[in-house]
Amino acid sequence: MATIGVAVSVPDPCGAQLQRYRVALGDHAAAGIPSHITLLPPIDVDDDLLLGIEDHLRAVAMWVRSFRVHLRGTGTFRPVSPVVFVNVVEGISRCQQLAAAVRRGPLDVEAQYPYHPHVTVAHGLDEPLLDRAFEELAGFECRFEVGHVTLYVHLDGAGWTPRHDLPLCLN
């Protein structure tokens, strides 16, 4: 079995900055979690399905044009979930469309929550730390072009490791 996830990676320097912030805040597991916008949350799959999943993702990516993302300010899922995140303020509908396309075929899984594109910056921490992240990153802003989606595999000791970057259509 492999644990996989599919995401839009937040490129450096913004991605590294958010990841360092998350680790410094006390979420030590974040050292193995690159900054990202989730398209498919972690799921367990049989190893022998990975090539078919890659084919599915390649086919999805072929039909999705590259797009711009603008991250700005913070939000939270509290009290439902102890999460603080950076908002996606441009590229929301494109992330939604991409997530819906990814979650078909071999990756057709029931979603636990409605899809809301975001970049997690604090998760499962004490309330004062969640409040701190919410306040300290309120002025955060970053823009980038999304040219690919990434299939991640969770490896013991290494965390979330890119297995394959799947380029989006550039037209």
N, C-alpha and C positions, 0 to 999 in steps of 0.2 A: 504494500500500500504506500501511496505517496500523498502528502498533504500539499495541495496546490491553491493558488489564488491568481487572479488576473487583475492587473491594475494599470493605471496611467502613472508612470513615475514622475515625480517632481524633480526636474533637473537641478544640478548644482549651479550656482551657489545656494539657491533657496532650499533645495532638498536637504543638503547637508546642514544648513543652518537650523531648519526645523527639527531634524533628527538630533542634533547636538542639544538643542533646547529641551527636547523631550527627555533625553537621558539625564541632563543636568537637573531637571525638575524632580527626578527620582524614579522615573520609569526605566529601570535598567534593562528590561527586555527590549526596549526600543533600540538598543545598539544593534539588534539583528532585524530591525524593521525599517527599511528605507522609506522615506516620505513618499506618499502615494495617494492617489484617488482610487478607491476600490471599485472595480467593475464586477468582480465575483469574489465574495468572501471565502475564507478557507474552507475547502471540502476535501474529503479523503476519496481517492480514486485508486483503482487497481493500476499497478505499474504498466501493465500491458495495454492500457487505454490511452497512455500519454501521447503516442504518435497520432492517434485519431483526434485527440483533443487539439493537438498542434495544427492538424489539418483544418479542423473546424475554425480555429482562431485565425489561421491564415486566410481562409475564405471570407470570414467576417471582415478582416482588415482590408482585404482587396476592394471592398465596396464602401469603405468609410473614408472620407476625405480628411486630411489633416485639418486641425482646427486650433484656435487660440483659447488659452485658459487664463483667466485673471483671478488670482486669489487675493482676498482683502478682508480684514477684520476677523472676528471670532464669533462662534456660536456654540451651542451646547445641546446635548440630548437629555440633560438632567430634567426631571427626576427619573425618566424612564431608564436611562443608561448613564453611568458616570463617565461621560466623554465630553471633552472640549475640543473644538476643531477650528481650523481656518476655513472660512467660507469660499466656495467657488461662486464668483459673481458674474463671470463670463465663461461660456462653454457648458453651462448646465444642461441644456437640452441635448447637446452633442454627446455629453457623458451619459445621459439617460438613454439615448438611442443606442449608443455603443454597448452599454451594460445590458440592455434588452436583447441585442443581437448575440452577445457573448453567452447569455443565459438560455440559449436554445440548444437543440440537438443533444450532444453528449453532456452538456453542462446545464441541462434543464432541471434546476433544483428549486425547491420552494424557498422563497425569501422569508427570513424571520421578521424583517421590518421593511416598510416601503423604501425604495431606493432614494437616497439623498446624497449627491456627490459632495465630498468634503475631504479635508486632510486632517486626520487625527493628530493632536499635539499633546493630549493628556488623556489617559485612560485608566480607570480603576484606582485612582489615587485618592487620598483624603480630600474632603471638601475644601479646606484652605488652599491646597495645592491646585485643585481644579479652578478655584476662584482666581488664584494668582495667574495661571496660564491664560484664563479668559481676559484678565485685565492687561497683562504684559504684552500680549500679542494682538491687542485690539487695533493697533496701528500697522500691523504687518501687511505688506503688499508685495505681490510678485506676478509677473506675466511671463508666459512661455507658450511656444508652439508645440502641440502634440503631434508627433510624427510616427509614433508607434505605441503599441500596447505590449505589456510584458507579462509573460507567464512565469510566475514564481513557484518555486518548490521549497518547502520548509525542510531544512537539513539540521539535524541535531548538532548543536555546538556552533553552527554558522548562522542560524536564523533563516530569514527569507532570502533566498538566493535566486537571481534571475536565471531561468532556464533557456528562455528564448524571447527575443524582441521581435515582434511581428509588425513590419512597416505598414502604415496606413497608405491609402492611395494619395498621391501628391497632386492629382489634377483638381 
